[in-house]
Amino acid sequence: MISGEEVLKHNTRESCWVIVHGQVYDVTTFLDDHPGGADVVLRHAGKDVSEIYEPLHPKGIIKETLNDGEVNDALLRSYVDEYIGADQILGPVDLRSNITKALPESAGKDPASSQEGPLPLSLCMNLDDIEMSACRIMSRRAVTFITSAADSLASLTQNRKDWSKLTFRPRVLRDVTRADMTCHVLGKKSRLPFFIAPMGMAKIANDEGELALVRGAVANDIPYCVSGYSSIRHADLIACQKEVGGGGILWYQLYVSKSGCETTRQMVRSARDLGYEALFITVDVPVVGKREEDERYKAELDYAAGHFSQSSSGEGAPVLRGMHSYTLSWSDLSYIREEWGPSSGPVVLKGIQSAEDAKMAADLGFDGIYLSNHGGRQLDYAPSSMKTLLEIRRFCPEILDKVQVFVDGGVRRGTDIVKALCLGATAVGVGRPFNYGIALNGVEGCNKVVQLLSDEIQTTMRLLGATELGQLGPEMVNSTILENRLPQYLSFFKSSSSPKL
Ligand SMILES: Cc1cc2nc3c(=O)[nH]c(=O)nc-3n(C[C@H](O)[C@H](O)[C@H](O)COP(=O)(O)O)c2cc1C
């Protein structure tokens, strides 16, 4: 048994201990690999961090990891095994001793303390109402994490603006009693042509986290692409899907970790064995973008605590934010596909932002491409998914017959979704609004987001003169403004060599 006083002495970068649920861990060597950065751990070094740790990490992630043989969620184990060895569990803390507790932090005033309460869901008329209402009740930490985007926010704002630059060309005098929104995605039928985009750490928005999103996906029979950084164990999400009736479609989103090929293989294997129906490999995060509001928030906490960054990287060291593989290349995708296996379901590349890469993915036989700039969180001034889609239509339209195309970023209206479908998208991803929905009222909030979008899609279809999605086509949209802004010259005109997988 280790006393609380003893643990408190280990509060530096050289020796950093923490207590989680009664166990003392030496996390010194893990500091630089902590996904949230070393500073957040160092701020609480020597203390009992259970209350802060709990909402952000899947239950039992450390304990089960170290409990050999009893782990059934290798997706988590592979990650933690990599960083926390058995010798880093130092033993139970003496509960009679003086234990210093780290309390959940908040920099500045939480929106939750504002006088204005949330709007009841029944008074939310669109996704902007849902966002405004959720931001009134979420902690500042949650608002910061969910809303933040890269640098000058150019990609973030352009995402929304580009949807508004497309206008419709409706046909009238058609019988539109019926408006069938069924769509076929990656070999499955979905009731609606949109899905829940992958977002890590959903527990930051609501205690149920990803479970609320799984329940919502099942209840509405739509796909949910679960983030590899889920704050609920993947095994529990799959179990939940079965418990609530087995509808919906769950896809697994993979981040390739910098810790190497074996970790990645293990994650892919576990996702496959758990029964995820498709693998989405995120390829736009060799490093994490410079999300200044996130960084400001952390800096303010440090400043308030009189704690200054103990970052180990010296001056002049390369800035490689995050813990993803920054060497990931086209040729690495072959081992990932091989591990997933040919009969385990489709494989899609998420984060494609140019016609060249779209063509490369199609030529290499991927089942889908997911055009996305990560909700403006990665490269500032990256193209919106709509610009990339139009670029593909102009420079390599033949690939639209070979791969399914997913788009996301700034989608807040049914009209945005219909525009994307008219121009060749198979289905459309919606991110932040689902986090805002569950923040307001768990699965009910998720259902409300689905209901608002589905109502808007149906109405748009009817007003366009379409009774099923197959009738939507490019002639129903005027995209001239965006087409005039497309690049003139693409690199694949000069290169004949594509990598082979
Ligand atoms: C809070 C948050 C967490 C995210 N986490 C992931 C993730 O774990 N994996 C991933 O591929 N994309 C992630 N994304 C990007 C989304 O999948 C999606 O591309 C983006 O949110 C779409 O833009 P929208 O939020 O404007 O709808 C995240 C986005 C947000 C806002």
PDBQT file of the ligand as one rigid body, heavy atoms in Angstrom, charges set to zero:
ROOT
HETATM    1  C1  LIG A 601     -15.229  16.850 -31.581  1.00  0.00    +0.000 C 
HETATM    2  C2  LIG A 601     -14.784  16.200 -32.866  1.00  0.00    +0.000 A 
HETATM    3  C3  LIG A 601     -14.070  15.015 -32.814  1.00  0.00    +0.000 A 
HETATM    4  C4  LIG A 601     -13.680  14.398 -34.007  1.00  0.00    +0.000 A 
HETATM    5  N1  LIG A 601     -13.035  13.191 -33.933  1.00  0.00    +0.000 NA
HETATM    6  C5  LIG A 601     -12.724  12.544 -35.086  1.00  0.00    +0.000 A 
HETATM    7  C6  LIG A 601     -12.154  11.247 -35.033  1.00  0.00    +0.000 A 
HETATM    8  O1  LIG A 601     -11.943  10.682 -33.969  1.00  0.00    +0.000 OA
HETATM    9  N2  LIG A 601     -11.844  10.655 -36.221  1.00  0.00    +0.000 N 
HETATM   10  C7  LIG A 601     -12.072  11.255 -37.446  1.00  0.00    +0.000 A 
HETATM   11  O2  LIG A 601     -11.758  10.674 -38.489  1.00  0.00    +0.000 OA
HETATM   12  N3  LIG A 601     -12.643  12.477 -37.496  1.00  0.00    +0.000 NA
HETATM   13  C8  LIG A 601     -12.987  13.119 -36.371  1.00  0.00    +0.000 A 
HETATM   14  N4  LIG A 601     -13.600  14.338 -36.431  1.00  0.00    +0.000 N 
HETATM   15  C9  LIG A 601     -13.993  14.887 -37.747  1.00  0.00    +0.000 C 
HETATM   16  C10 LIG A 601     -15.407  14.393 -38.116  1.00  0.00    +0.000 C 
HETATM   17  O3  LIG A 601     -15.405  13.029 -38.416  1.00  0.00    +0.000 OA
HETATM   18  C11 LIG A 601     -15.976  15.108 -39.327  1.00  0.00    +0.000 C 
HETATM   19  O4  LIG A 601     -15.075  14.997 -40.396  1.00  0.00    +0.000 OA
HETATM   20  C12 LIG A 601     -16.316  16.579 -39.080  1.00  0.00    +0.000 C 
HETATM   21  O5  LIG A 601     -16.743  16.784 -37.760  1.00  0.00    +0.000 OA
HETATM   22  C13 LIG A 601     -17.410  17.016 -40.037  1.00  0.00    +0.000 C 
HETATM   23  O6  LIG A 601     -17.685  18.364 -39.882  1.00  0.00    +0.000 OA
HETATM   24  P1  LIG A 601     -18.928  18.944 -39.047  1.00  0.00    +0.000 P 
HETATM   25  O7  LIG A 601     -18.599  18.769 -37.609  1.00  0.00    +0.000 OA
HETATM   26  O8  LIG A 601     -18.958  20.371 -39.470  1.00  0.00    +0.000 OA
HETATM   27  O9  LIG A 601     -20.159  18.177 -39.455  1.00  0.00    +0.000 OA
HETATM   28  C14 LIG A 601     -13.985  14.985 -35.259  1.00  0.00    +0.000 A 
HETATM   29  C15 LIG A 601     -14.683  16.194 -35.295  1.00  0.00    +0.000 A 
HETATM   30  C16 LIG A 601     -15.093  16.786 -34.113  1.00  0.00    +0.000 A 
HETATM   31  C17 LIG A 601     -15.878  18.064 -34.199  1.00  0.00    +0.000 C 
ENDROOT
TORSDOF 0
